[in-house]
């Protein structure tokens, strides 16, 4: 089964902030290439999104929340998402060193 992947406004804002930071920190196209590969990882959720584990924040929500880990330490990001019918909703994109959401 193929899922449609939709990005929420919050996740879109998260992604924009990450890209802005990457472009400010990395010379040349390194940051942009990294960001494009992360977008590819997010798009891969269209196939088998349940391969990703339940997120620590799952208990805070009335629906199941999973996370996709992308990158290598210390630059790992967590893509928080939920699955509803045939749609994967991207909820947040957070740096792996940030504490889990509390609300």
PAKEDO-744130 format. One record per residue: residue number from 0; y, z, x of N, C-alpha, C, O in turn. Coordinates in steps of 0.1 Angstrom, whole numbers, plus 5000, padded with zeros to 4 digits. Layout:
% PAKEDO-744130
FILUM_NUM_Y_Z_X_Y_Z_X_Y_Z_X_Y_Z_X
...
//
This chain:
% PAKEDO-744130
FILUM_0_4988_5000_5008_5000_5000_5000_5012_5000_5009_5013_5008_5019
FILUM_1_5022_4992_5006_5035_4991_5013_5045_4999_5005_5046_4997_4993
FILUM_2_5053_5007_5012_5063_5015_5006_5077_5009_5009_5079_5003_5019
FILUM_3_5086_5011_5000_5100_5008_5003_5107_5020_5010_5105_5031_5005
FILUM_4_5115_5017_5020_5121_5028_5027_5136_5028_5023_5143_5018_5025
FILUM_5_5141_5039_5018_5155_5040_5014_5161_5052_5022_5155_5062_5023
FILUM_6_5173_5050_5027_5180_5060_5034_5191_5066_5026_5200_5059_5020
FILUM_7_5191_5080_5024_5201_5087_5016_5214_5087_5024_5215_5084_5036
FILUM_8_5225_5089_5016_5238_5090_5023_5239_5100_5034_5245_5098_5045
FILUM_9_5232_5112_5033_5232_5122_5043_5225_5117_5056_5230_5118_5067
FILUM_10_5214_5110_5054_5207_5104_5065_5215_5093_5072_5214_5092_5084
FILUM_11_5222_5086_5064_5230_5075_5069_5241_5081_5078_5245_5076_5089
FILUM_12_5247_5092_5073_5257_5099_5081_5252_5105_5094_5258_5104_5105
FILUM_13_5240_5111_5093_5233_5116_5105_5231_5105_5115_5234_5106_5127
FILUM_14_5226_5093_5110_5224_5082_5119_5236_5077_5126_5237_5074_5138
FILUM_15_5247_5076_5118_5260_5072_5124_5265_5081_5134_5270_5077_5145
FILUM_16_5264_5094_5132_5268_5104_5142_5259_5103_5155_5265_5104_5166
FILUM_17_5246_5101_5153_5238_5099_5165_5242_5087_5173_5243_5088_5185
FILUM_18_5244_5076_5166_5248_5064_5173_5261_5065_5180_5263_5061_5191
FILUM_19_5271_5072_5173_5284_5074_5180_5282_5082_5193_5288_5079_5203
FILUM_20_5274_5092_5192_5271_5101_5204_5265_5093_5215_5268_5094_5226
FILUM_21_5254_5085_5211_5247_5077_5221_5256_5067_5228_5256_5066_5240
FILUM_22_5265_5061_5220_5274_5051_5226_5284_5057_5235_5288_5052_5245
FILUM_23_5288_5070_5232_5298_5077_5240_5292_5082_5253_5298_5083_5263
FILUM_24_5279_5085_5253_5272_5091_5264_5265_5081_5273_5263_5084_5285
FILUM_25_5261_5070_5268_5252_5061_5276_5260_5048_5280_5266_5041_5271
FILUM_26_5260_5044_5292_5267_5032_5297_5259_5020_5292_5247_5020_5290
FILUM_27_5266_5009_5289_5259_4997_5285_5253_4998_5272_5258_5005_5263
FILUM_28_5242_4990_5270_5235_4990_5257_5224_5000_5256_5216_4999_5246
FILUM_29_5222_5009_5265_5211_5018_5265_5210_5026_5252_5200_5026_5246
FILUM_30_5221_5031_5248_5222_5039_5236_5219_5031_5223_5212_5035_5214
FILUM_31_5224_5019_5223_5222_5010_5212_5207_5005_5211_5202_5005_5200
FILUM_32_5201_5002_5222_5187_4999_5222_5178_5010_5217_5169_5008_5210
FILUM_33_5181_5022_5222_5174_5034_5218_5175_5036_5203_5165_5038_5196
FILUM_34_5187_5034_5197_5190_5036_5183_5182_5025_5175_5177_5028_5164
FILUM_35_5182_5013_5180_5175_5002_5173_5160_5005_5173_5154_5002_5163
FILUM_36_5155_5010_5184_5140_5014_5184_5138_5025_5174_5127_5025_5167
FILUM_37_5147_5035_5173_5145_5045_5163_5145_5039_5149_5137_5044_5140
FILUM_38_5154_5030_5146_5154_5023_5133_5141_5016_5130_5136_5016_5119
FILUM_39_5135_5011_5141_5121_5005_5139_5111_5015_5136_5102_5012_5127
FILUM_40_5112_5027_5142_5102_5038_5138_5104_5042_5124_5094_5044_5117
FILUM_41_5117_5043_5119_5119_5046_5105_5113_5036_5096_5107_5039_5086
FILUM_42_5115_5023_5099_5110_5012_5091_5095_5012_5091_5089_5008_5081
FILUM_43_5088_5018_5101_5074_5019_5102_5068_5028_5091_5056_5027_5088
FILUM_44_5077_5036_5085_5072_5045_5074_5068_5037_5062_5062_5042_5052
FILUM_45_5072_5024_5061_5067_5015_5050_5052_5014_5050_5046_5011_5039
FILUM_46_5046_5016_5061_5031_5016_5062_5026_5030_5066_5030_5036_5076
FILUM_47_5018_5036_5057_5012_5049_5060_5021_5061_5063_5020_5067_5074
FILUM_48_5031_5064_5055_5040_5075_5057_5033_5088_5058_5038_5098_5064
FILUM_49_5022_5089_5051_5014_5102_5051_5008_5105_5064_5001_5116_5066
FILUM_50_5009_5096_5074_5004_5099_5088_5012_5110_5094_5008_5116_5104
FILUM_51_5024_5112_5089_5033_5122_5095_5031_5136_5089_5027_5137_5077
FILUM_52_5032_5146_5097_5029_5160_5092_5040_5165_5082_5051_5160_5081
FILUM_53_5036_5175_5075_5045_5183_5067_5056_5189_5076_5052_5195_5086
FILUM_54_5068_5189_5072_5079_5195_5079_5080_5210_5077_5076_5214_5067
FILUM_55_5085_5217_5087_5087_5231_5086_5096_5235_5074_5094_5245_5067
FILUM_56_5105_5226_5070_5114_5228_5059_5108_5226_5046_5114_5229_5035
FILUM_57_5096_5222_5045_5089_5218_5033_5091_5229_5022_5093_5226_5010
FILUM_58_5090_5242_5026_5090_5253_5017_5104_5254_5010_5104_5261_4999
FILUM_59_5114_5248_5015_5127_5249_5009_5130_5240_4998_5140_5241_4991
FILUM_60_5121_5230_4996_5123_5220_4986_5113_5220_4975_5101_5225_4977
FILUM_61_5116_5215_4963_5107_5215_4952_5097_5203_4953_5090_5200_4944
FILUM_62_5098_5195_4964_5090_5183_4966_5085_5184_4981_5091_5191_4989
FILUM_63_5075_5176_4984_5069_5175_4997_5079_5169_5007_5084_5158_5004
FILUM_64_5081_5175_5018_5089_5170_5029_5081_5168_5042_5075_5178_5046
FILUM_65_5081_5156_5047_5074_5154_5060_5084_5150_5070_5096_5148_5068
FILUM_66_5079_5149_5083_5088_5145_5093_5081_5135_5103_5069_5137_5107
FILUM_67_5089_5126_5108_5085_5116_5118_5092_5120_5131_5104_5122_5131
FILUM_68_5084_5122_5141_5090_5126_5154_5092_5113_5162_5083_5104_5163
FILUM_69_5105_5111_5167_5108_5099_5175_5114_5103_5188_5123_5111_5188
FILUM_70_5110_5097_5199_5116_5099_5212_5107_5108_5220_5097_5113_5216
FILUM_71_5112_5110_5233_5105_5119_5242_5114_5130_5246_5126_5129_5247
FILUM_72_5108_5142_5248_5115_5153_5252_5124_5150_5264_5119_5144_5273
FILUM_73_5136_5154_5265_5143_5163_5255_5151_5155_5245_5159_5161_5238
FILUM_74_5148_5143_5243_5155_5134_5233_5147_5131_5221_5147_5120_5216
FILUM_75_5140_5141_5216_5132_5139_5204_5140_5141_5191_5148_5151_5190
FILUM_76_5139_5132_5181_5146_5134_5169_5135_5135_5158_5124_5130_5159
FILUM_77_5139_5143_5147_5130_5145_5136_5136_5137_5124_5148_5139_5120
FILUM_78_5129_5128_5118_5133_5121_5106_5126_5128_5094_5114_5126_5093
FILUM_79_5134_5135_5086_5128_5142_5075_5128_5132_5063_5138_5125_5060
FILUM_80_5117_5132_5056_5116_5123_5044_5107_5128_5034_5099_5137_5036
FILUM_81_5108_5122_5022_5099_5125_5011_5094_5112_5005_5100_5102_5007
FILUM_82_5082_5113_4999_5076_5101_4993_5076_5103_4978_5071_5113_4973
FILUM_83_5081_5093_4970_5081_5094_4956_5076_5080_4951_5082_5070_4952
FILUM_84_5064_5081_4945_5057_5069_4941_5056_5059_4952_5049_5062_4962
FILUM_85_5063_5047_4952_5061_5038_4963_5074_5037_4971_5077_5027_4978
FILUM_86_5082_5048_4971_5094_5048_4979_5094_5060_4989_5091_5071_4985
FILUM_87_5098_5057_5001_5100_5067_5011_5115_5069_5012_5123_5060_5015
FILUM_88_5120_5082_5009_5134_5085_5010_5136_5093_5023_5131_5103_5025
FILUM_89_5145_5087_5031_5149_5094_5044_5160_5104_5040_5170_5100_5035
FILUM_90_5157_5117_5043_5167_5127_5038_5176_5131_5049_5188_5133_5047
FILUM_91_5171_5133_5061_5179_5137_5073_5174_5132_5086_5162_5128_5086
FILUM_92_5182_5130_5096_5177_5127_5109_5184_5138_5118_5196_5139_5119
FILUM_93_5175_5146_5125_5180_5157_5132_5174_5157_5146_5163_5153_5148
FILUM_94_5182_5162_5156_5177_5164_5170_5166_5174_5169_5167_5184_5162
FILUM_95_5155_5172_5177_5144_5181_5177_5147_5195_5182_5139_5204_5179
FILUM_96_5158_5196_5190_5161_5210_5195_5169_5218_5185_5171_5230_5186
FILUM_97_5173_5212_5174_5180_5219_5163_5170_5228_5156_5159_5223_5154
FILUM_98_5174_5239_5151_5166_5248_5143_5163_5240_5130_5171_5232_5125
FILUM_99_5151_5243_5124_5148_5238_5111_5159_5241_5100_5166_5251_5102
FILUM_100_5161_5233_5090_5170_5236_5080_5166_5249_5073_5155_5253_5072
FILUM_101_5177_5256_5068_5174_5269_5062_5178_5268_5047_5175_5278_5039
FILUM_102_5185_5258_5043_5189_5256_5029_5191_5242_5025_5194_5239_5014
//
